[in-house]
Amino acid sequence: MNVQQRWRNKPQNQELLEQIARLGGQQEIMHLENAFVATEQGIKGTLERYPNLYEGDSQKVDDVVGERLEALSTLVLSHRLTKLQQQVGRVKIRGIGWVHRSLITFTVCGVLVIVPAIYFVSMIFSPKAGSMFWGLIGLVTLLVVGALMYPRVKD
């Protein structure tokens, strides 16, 4: 089996490559393949400096290079995938996984709007004197603050 096929056929690497292709495109895969080819050549070059180690057996050299690339490939691919996830705006939350940062913003802003809105609406329907006025003022203030925040949250 070819050294390149060996690290590519590892099931964990196939999943990582699919995710990298989805986030970074085929150009990203091409860059990674070129990096692995250069790494393979570097390892082979190092091993060729010591020909007595493997007694000139090219199959043993290919096996050693394949093992090293297999060990490195998962680390390199997972690191690159992490960088791509961060570039597209995702944040890793322990126990949940990768979540887009806009979801976090939406959730926080939603809670900050819903809680006061419930309070102000209940004030409007309260039988206390003057609470309707303060409830309407609160809702209008909430709408104004929301309108001012919207351009910042949108970006």
N, C-alpha and C positions, 0 to 999 in steps of 0.2 A: 504494500500500500504506500502510495506517495505520502511524503511528509506533510504536504499541504492538506491532503485529504484527511489525514489522520486527526489533525486538530479541528478541522471543519466538521467531521462526522461525529464528534463528541456531542451527545444529546443536549447537554447544558449549553454548549457553545452555539448550537443551532438555534436554540431559543433566544439567546442573547443577540445573535446576528439578525434574527428576524425583527427584534425590537429596535436594534440600531438602524436597520434599513427603514423601518417605519418612521423613526424620528429624524434620522440624518440623511436618508436617501442612499442610493447606490454609490454615490461619490464617497460617502463615508466608509462604506464597505471596501471600496477600491483602495482607499488610503490605509485601512487596517491590513488588507491583504499585502500591500506593498511593504508595510512595516514588518509583517511576519516573514516575508521573503527576505528582507534585509537582515532580520534577526537570525533566520535559518542560515544565511550565508555567513554571518558573523560567527555563529556557533561552529559551523563546518570549518571555517578558516582557523578558528582556535584549535579544533581537534586535529586539523592537518599539520599543525606545528609539532604535534607529538605523535608521529606515525607509529611508534613502537607500542603505544597504548592499546591499539586495536589491531595490531599486526597487519595493517593495510586492508582490513576487511571493511569494504564500503557498506555492507549490510549492517554491521554493528554500529558504524558511524551514523547511518540513517536512523537506526533504532534509538540511539542516544539523543540525536537531534530531535526526533519525533517526541520522545519522552519530555525533553526540556520544553519544546513548544507547547505540548499539551498542558504542562504545568503552568506555563506563563500565559497561555491564551485565555483561560477563564478569568484570571486576574485582570489582564489588560482589557478584555471585552466588558467585564462588569464595571471597571473603572470608567471606560469610555461611555457606557450606557448611563452611568450616574451623572457624568458631565452633561450629556445630551438632555437628560431629564431636567437638570437644573436650567439649561439654556432655554428650554421651552416653557419655563415658568412653573415647574412642579416642585413641591416641597415634600420631603420625606417625613412622615409622622410615625413615630414608633407605635407598632401595633396595628396601624391602619395601612401603611404603604405610601405610595406616591399620590399626592393630591394637588390639583392645580391651585395656585395661590389665589385665584379669583374666587374659588369656592370658599376659602377661608374668609376673604374680605366680605363676600356676600353674606355669609353666616353671621359674622360679627356685626355688620351693619344692620342686618335683619333683626337681630336680637335687640340692638340698640334702638330700633324704631318700634318694634312690636311692644316691648314692655311699657314705654311711656304712652304709646297710643292706647293701650288697654286702660291705663290709669286715667288718661284724659277723657276717654269716652265714658268711663264710669262716672267721672265728675259731671259730665254734661247731663246724665240721667239721674243724678243724685237729687234728693228732695231738699237738700240744704240750700239756704239762700246764698246766692252769689257764686255757687260752685259751677253753674252752667257757664257763666262768664269766664271763669278761670280755666275751665275745660276747653272752651273754644279758643282762648288765647294760647293754651298749651298745644292744641292741635295745629293751629296756624303756625306757631313757632316751630313745631316739629316738621311741618311741610316746608317752611323756608329753609331750615337747616338741611333737610334732605335735598332740596333743590340746589343748595350751595355745595353740598358734598358730592352730588352725582358726577360732575365733571372730573373730580379727583379719583373717584372709585372706578369710573369708566376706563381710565387709562391703566 
